[in-house]
Amino acid sequence: MTFDVSYITASPLGVPQQVIAINGKFPGPTINVTTNNNVAINVKNKLDENLLMHWSGIQQRRSSWQDGVPGTNCPIPPKWNWTYQFQVKDQIGSFFYFPTLHMQRASGGFGSFVINNRAIIPIPFDTPYGDIVILIGDWYKRNHTALRKALDAGKDLGMPDGVLINGKGPYQYNTTLVPDGIDHETIEVQPGKTYRIRVHNVGTSTSLNFRIQNHNLLLAESEGSYTVQQNYTSLDIHVGQSYSFLVTTDQNASSDYYIVASARFVNESQWKRVTGVAVLHYTNSKGKAKGPLPEAPNDEFDKTFSMNQARSIRWNVSASGARPNPQGSFRYGSINVTDVYVLRNKPLVTINGKRRATLSGISFVNPTTPIRLADQFKVKGAYKLDFPETPLTGPPKMETSVINGTYRGFMEVILQNNDTKMHSYHLSGYAVFVVGMDYGEWTENSRGTYNKWDGIARSTVQVYPGAWTAILVSLDNVGVWNLRAENLDSWYLGQETYVRIVNPEATNKTELPIPDNALFCGALSKLQKPEDISFAVSITGNRSKLFFMLLMAASAFISVFG
C-alpha cells in the first residue's frame, strides 16, 4: 500500500483550512488486515516538513525500528519516502495511525487500523452485519503550525472550535450553535441488524462522551482486548483511546438519530460548540433527526461517575484473543513485580524561560540521534539511562532521560495526575493491564484495591485530574518504546520518555535486525545516502529481502483496503 501524505484544503467547520490528507483523503483510508499478516506501507512525504507515521497500539513485536516515533526512527524528509514493513503479530482489534512529529495530528493524517481475527479463532459475539469506523476528535480552525507557535510562545491552545466526526463538522441540530454551510457525516444502516462500530478519539486534547440517540452501546473490545460485554448509554473516550461497540438498529424508523461526541471535564456550558453531531440513518427512515441532543452524563458534582464507568470495563478472560487460548490464561495478577515507577504529571512549569510539561520533574528532549540507532552504532551521549523511579524533588529539568527496563521483567507504573486537566498516556510496544485508579495520592496501600484478575489490557489509559491510575506491563518486547502523554500539547511540550528493553544475549529471535532501508540522522547522518530512498521499494529489491523472507515464512496474505 502507498500513503501519499500531502496538504489539501478542506472546510470541516465551514471555513477553508489546510489539512493533512492520505492519498487525497481526510481522514485517511482504513487499513484492514488479519492477525499475523505482514504489512508494507510506502509513505511518501509531500509535506513541507519532516514526517513519521505511527501505528498506535500495533505492538511491533521484535521491531521498534518500525514504530514511527522520534526516539526510534529518523524522520522522512520532505519529498522523500520510506517503506514501513511489519507483522501484526498475535494481535486483533481496533487501532489507528497518525503522524507523530510537530503536532501534525492536529491537522489530520490519521485513519483507522483494523486487525481481524483469523478464521479459525472464534470471536465472542455473533458476526456483525457490518463494520463501521467513527473517528472523533476536537478540532481547531488553526492548523498544527499555528498551534505549535502558540505553545512555543508560552500560550495555551484555548478552547477548540469544534469536534469532527469522520473529518466532518456537526449536523445543524441548533441554528444558534451550528452555522449554515457545514457538511456532516451520515452513517446509513439497515433496520434490525447488529453492527460493530469502532470509535477512536484522534483529537488534540479533549476527552469526549460518545452516544447514539435511543441506542445502547454494547461494549465488546478495546485496543486489542475483548471486554466483558456491557451496555452503556454513553461512554467517555479519552484522547488516543479506541473502543468497539455492538449496536443493534432496533428503533422505529420514524426519524434519523443523532450520533454525538461532546467535550467532557471542562465547563460544559461554555464548551457547547465543542460538540460533534453526525446522523444515523436507517434505510427506511421517514424523517430527519430532531429535537434536543441526547444528554451527556449529568455529573458535574459527582467526580466518581466517569471513573466508576472506567472501572467497569473488564477483560473477557474466557474469550480467545489472537490465539486459541483464552485471554485470561495470562494470569498477570500472580506475577512478581520487578520494577516500580511513579510518574507524576504537574501543571506546566518554566525551565530556562520556556513553558514545559514534565513527567516526574523531567521534560523530555528528543535526541538528535534516535535512541535505538544510537545503541546500534554505539553513539555515546545520545541519551541518559537514568529516569527516576520516583519524582525528582529538586527543580525540574530538560533531559533526554530514559527508563532502564528489565528484559522479561514485570513493571508497575503509577501515573499520578496532580494537574486540573484530564490526561491520557500511551505505551508503545505493549498492552498494559489497567489494575487500579482512584482520586488522591497513590500510596503503597493503594495496591490493596488493585484488580488482579480481569483488568482490561490496552495501550492508552486515562488519568483523572487529582487522581492516579496504576498499570502493569510484562517487558517481553525488546526495543525502545515511547511512553507519552496523548494530549498533543503536553506531548509537544515534553511530557514523555522511553522504556529501553535490551536482551543481554544478542539474538535475532528477540529483535529483528536493523532494516536495510533505515534512515540516518544526527551523529549518524554521514551514513545516509540519497539513493537509499526509492519511490518504488518492492519485495524484489535488495532492501526488502528481509521482508520477503518474512512473507514467505508466514505465507500470509496481506489485505489492505483503502
C-alpha angles and dihedrals in degrees: 000000000000125000113200101194110199145141119263131173116250135161106214092158096033095269121098112246140159114265133175113249133189112219088346093304129117112224097027126247123284115256107219118191141147130241112287094012116144113235128204119187119177106207115202113196109217093160124104093243140047119292140201125176119213126198099213113217094007100124098213090213110216091354119082083156087085099046097101101221126123095248091064107022138048110231125259105247121225113283091018129103137208132192118227111209120186145138122238089223119192094341137124132172148053123329139144140218130223143160112271105198132087095358088290092152087072086068097043131256090144133123142157125280114200124189113193126205118257111257092250093058113078119225115226095244138043113284105271120239091236144001119230128187120208119185112194128182145143113263140202127206086221113080126236093269092059092044090051092051090052091054092045088054091055096254131132119245090238127208114336118245093235149316122271125212111201090342095307133108129240127301109248097258090147124028093207096054099032118049125211121270101047118131113222134198120256119193113198119209138176116243118252096023135116118232132190106229115194112201123192127184100216095164134124105253114324127109110222133205110222123204142152117217113256093351130109120229109220104200111222110158142009125195095327102327126100110230134211100271112250133161121240129181087207137354133206110236114193128208111293096011128127132197138178119217129187107222122187117206095222101137126104117268099231088118145355120268133234122247107202136191112178134177118266136196092026133093092289096193089060094040097054092121089058090081127113117210126186130168129247104207122194111210089237095044115144100201151005125285109271145178129038121331117265106270125257117231109293096224105126090132097034110072092175097065097081093039092052088050089052091049089053091065103098137179115254096233095186097051122093115240120191091327131052094249117089117267090238093060085089096078099200093171093068098052119105115242114237102179131032123192126181108200114192126199117201133175115284116291135199116246119178090345094307128111107239141173119229143197112208090343095308124110107201120236114202110238120242087224112045113246096240092049091046089055093047093053097032095242107177124221096016091124143348123248092210110100105155122247090220129030118281115258096205130068117310118262141194111240143148089237120165134193113246101221123197113240108242089005125133113235129201115202123189113198107202115192110200092168130096093238131080114251134188127200133204132201116200121217096029151058109233126208112239101215105164149359134178143150121269130031120330115240134178087262089062088077088075088072096052121124102233097178118042109009108149117261111221142136103239124050133183125229115199121224110274091010144094137231123200123207134182123208133184107224098215099125112088115218142066112297131194119236107189149153108260090209099100096217093053091043093050090049093055109275099143145076137181132247112221116206117185127180104220088216109065108226137148088228092076100030132023118233121265108283116259090234095051115148120229130213142149113027089358099050091111088069092061116099121192092227091058087083117072128175089219110053107167136176089255094059121098092243091062102046090109091052091047090052090050090050092051093045094050094036085205125161114227115220111183115166125191 
